[in-house]
Amino acid sequence: TAGGHGKINEKEVLAYMSALINSGFTTFDGADHYGPAEILMGKVRKSSEQSNKKIETFTKWVPRPGPMTRTVVEKAIDASLSRMDTKCIDLLQFHWWDYKNNEYLNAMKHMKDLQKEGKIKLLGLTNFDTKHMKAIVDSGVNIVSNQVSYSVIDTRPEKFMIQLCKIHDIKLLTYGTVLGGFLSEKYLGIKEKDVVANTWSLSKYSKFIQQWSGNNWELFQELLRSMKAVADKHSVSITNVAIRYILDKPCVGGVIVGIRPGLSNHIEDNLKVFHFSLDDDDRRVIENVVRKGAPLSGDCGDEYR
């Protein structure tokens, strides 16, 4: 339920979310700035409750850096609660743009208090690097997750983040795992000049591919071919392999897969992720190609600062 992908047809989106729930996908991730995402999650939640189906709705708070008083924080959380039509947020994930401004620690303190008061069930982060996540943990706030980019070519979480997550039992909720759709049969065999990066997501991950491959599209094609070989072995898709590969990583609690109703309805295909396993040979085939590229520099979330 992210924005940036065109006009929203509410009726169509709600129907598709209901179809996802009926298929077993019962967790939705949104944010205060994802267009009507919180409102849509609230509506589908109410509908599900009437059908005795339990779902989880996660959101994010992404404030502009500034003074983080109790009033500022509570006003923002109350606004999300109102939009989501609920008394308690299942998981509130906090993002902070400017580490030079340490008001993020005050924000977390107030969110911890609101958690004690029952307005927030669980607290998480989104796009925090290791150093500043540690600062939050050290301040006494219990963090259950950090939402970060993680894929076969974006392995930044493996530098420092996963080690800290192991110590404090923090889970990674990963996005970008299928590189906006680039890790799919759709791009296998296609020439670089024919790629149309017409969404924010495709534009972002095309840059990741360029950084990893050194602007060598053929190397990315070699990666797709290696993943296709693994996919064919298990009678699944390249996308399934991309997701399973990251799900198997230490501390990964879940992979967030974006959907665009009417354009990318892959419910049945995504369900296949839970019905096969990768073995050491599969991982070796993929990693032999991954190592030909250059690891993305920096830590988690650096691209946002």
N, C-alpha and C positions, 0 to 999 in steps of 0.2 A: 504494500500500500504506500509506495513512495510516489512522489510527484515527478515532474519533469519529463513525462512521456505522453503529453497531449491531453485533450479534453476528457474529462471523466464522465462516463455514463453510469450514474449511481445504480440504477436498476440492474444493469448488466453486471456491474462489479459485485453487488450483493448476491446476485444469483450464482456467480462464479465462486464467491467465498463460501456459500452454502454447499456447493458441489465439492469444494475442497474438504470441508468438514465431514461431509458424508463419506468421503474417500479415506478419511483418517488423518488429514492434515489439520490439526486443531490449534496451532499457534500462529499468531499474526504479529508482524512487526511494523510499527509505524513511527510517527514523530509529530511533534507540535508544528513543524514547518512543512509537512508532506501534504499540502493541499487539504482535502477533507478526510485524510486518513483516519484521524481519531474519531470523527463522527461516524464514518463507515464501520469502524471496528466496534463502536458502541452499539450501532444498530444490529450488526450481525450477532453480537453477544446477546442482546436482548432476545432476538429471534431464537438463538440456540438454547437459551435458558427455558424458553417456553416449550421447546422440544426435548427438554431434559438432556441436552448435550453440553458437556463442559468444554469450553475453549479457554485459551490464554491469549491476552492481548498485551503486547509490549509497546511502550512508547519511549520517546526521547525528549529531553529538554535541552535545547540548544540556544542558550541566552547570549546576548552580546556581553562581552566583558565589562564589568562595572561593579559597583558596590553590591554585595550579596547579603542583604539584610534578611531577617526572618520574613518581613513583609513582602519583599521582592520575590523570595523563593516560594512562599505559600501562595501568593497570587498566581504565579505561573502554574503551580501544581493544581490549584483549584480550577484553573481554566481548562487544564487537560481532563480533570475529573468530570467537569461539566460537559465537555465535548464528547467524552467517552460514555457519559451517562452511567457512571459507576461511583461507588463510595471509596473504592480502593484500587490503585493501579497494580497490576500483577508484577510488572518489572519496569522500573523507571531507569532509563539509561541516560547518563549525563555526558554532555560534550562541552569542552572548553577550548576556545579559539586561541587564547594568548597565555602561554605559560609564564610570561614575565609578570603577569598579574596574578598573584596568588590568592585572589578572592575565591577561586574555585574550592579552596579548603573550607571557607566559611559556608559556601553553598552546600557542600557535602554535609557539614555539621547540621545545618538546618533541615536538610532532607532526612538525616538520621533521626532528628526529633519528630518530623512528620511521619516517619516510618513507625516510631514508637506509638504515635497517636492513631495509627490505623489507616492513614491515607495512602501509604505505600507498602506493598507486601515485601518486595525485594528491590535492592539497589544494585545497579550496574553502571558501567561506563561505556562510552563508544569512542573509538579512535584515540584512546589515551596511549601514550608511550609507556615504556616500562618504568622509567624514573619517576614520572608523575603519578602513575598508578600506585607505586610503592609509597609515595608521600601520603596518598589518601589512606592506604591501608595502615601505615604507621601512625596516622592521626586518630585511629580507633574506629574508623568506619568499616562496616562489614560489606565488602563487595563480592557479589556472586558471579559477575561476568564482565567481560570487555568485548564489545563488538568491533571486529577488525577485519581488514582485507587479508585473505589467505587463500592461496591457490598453488597449483603446481609450479608456477613461475614466480609467485610473490610469497616467498618464504620468510619474510621479515619476522614473523612471530617466533621463529626458531632461534633467532639470535639471542634474545634476552627474555622475552615475554613469557614463554612457556615455562622456563625455570622458576620465575616468580609465581606463576599460576600454580605450579605443583606445590610450592611451599604453603600457599594460602588457600588451596582448594578453590581456585577461581576458574571458571569455564570460559572458553572463547566461543563466541557466536560469530561465525564467519560469513562474510559477504564477498562478492567478487570472485567466488570460487569457480564459476564457469565463465569468468571474464566477460560478463555482459552478454553471453551467448557465443562468444568466439570459440569456446571449447565445445564444438558441436559439429555434426556432419555438414551443416550448412556452409561452413567455411573450409571444409576439406577439399583441396584441389582448386580452390578459387584463386585467381590472380589478385595481387595486392591492389592493382589499379581499379579492380572491380568492386572493392570493398567500399561500402557507403556507411560511414560512421554518423548516422543521422539522429542519434540520441546522445544525451549527456553520458550515459553509461558506456556506449560503444566508443565514444570519443576518449573517455578516460582510459579504458582498458586497451585501446589501440596504442596508447602511449606506453603502457606497461609492457606490451609485447615488443615495442620498438626498443625500450630500455633493456629488456632481458636479451633480445636477439641481436642487439647492435644494428638495428634497422635491416635485419636479414629475414625477410618474409619466408624464404625457403626453409630456414631453421624452424620457424613456427609450423610450417607445413610438415616438416619431419616429426615434430612433436605430435601433431594431430594424427599422423599416420601410425605412430607408435601407440597412441591411445586407442586408435581404431582397431589395431590388432588385438589389444587387450579386450576391448569391447566385444569384438566378434567372438573371441574365445568364450566369453560368458553370455553371449546372446543379449547384450544390452547396448546402450548408446555411449558415445564419447562423453556426453554430459553426465551420464550415470557414473562413469569411471572417474571423472573429475571430482564429483561430489563424494563418492565413496573413498577416494584417496585422501581427502582432507578429513572426512569423518573419522577415519582410522588414526588420525594424529593424536598425540597426547594432549589432554586438557580441552579438546574440542567437544563442546556440549551440543552443538547443532550447526547446521549450514542453512543460511537464509537464501532462498531461491526466489528471485523476482518473477512475477507473472504479469502478462498483459492480456486481459480477457479479449478474445476475438482475434488476437495476433499470435500469442504463444501459449496455447492451452496444452500443457504437457502433463496432466494429472497422472495418467496411466504410466507414462514413461518414468516420471519421478518416483512412483511407487516401486519400481524395479530396484532402486537403490538399496532397499531393505531385504532383497532376496538373492544377493550374491556377495562373495567376499573376494578381495584381492589377495594373491599370495606373493611370496617374495620374488618370484620370477616376474610377475606383473609389475611390481614396483621397480624392479631392476630395469625392465624395458623402458619404462617412462623416465626414470632418473638418469639413465645413460644419455638421453637427449637433453634433459633439463640442465645437466652439468655442462653442456656445450655453450650455454648462454651465460650471462653475467647476473649474479644475484642482485635483486633490487637493493639500492642503498638505503641507509637510514633505519629507523625503527617504525613501529606501527603508527599510523596516523600522521606521519610527517608531511604527507602531501596536502594536508589541510592547514599547515602553519608555515 
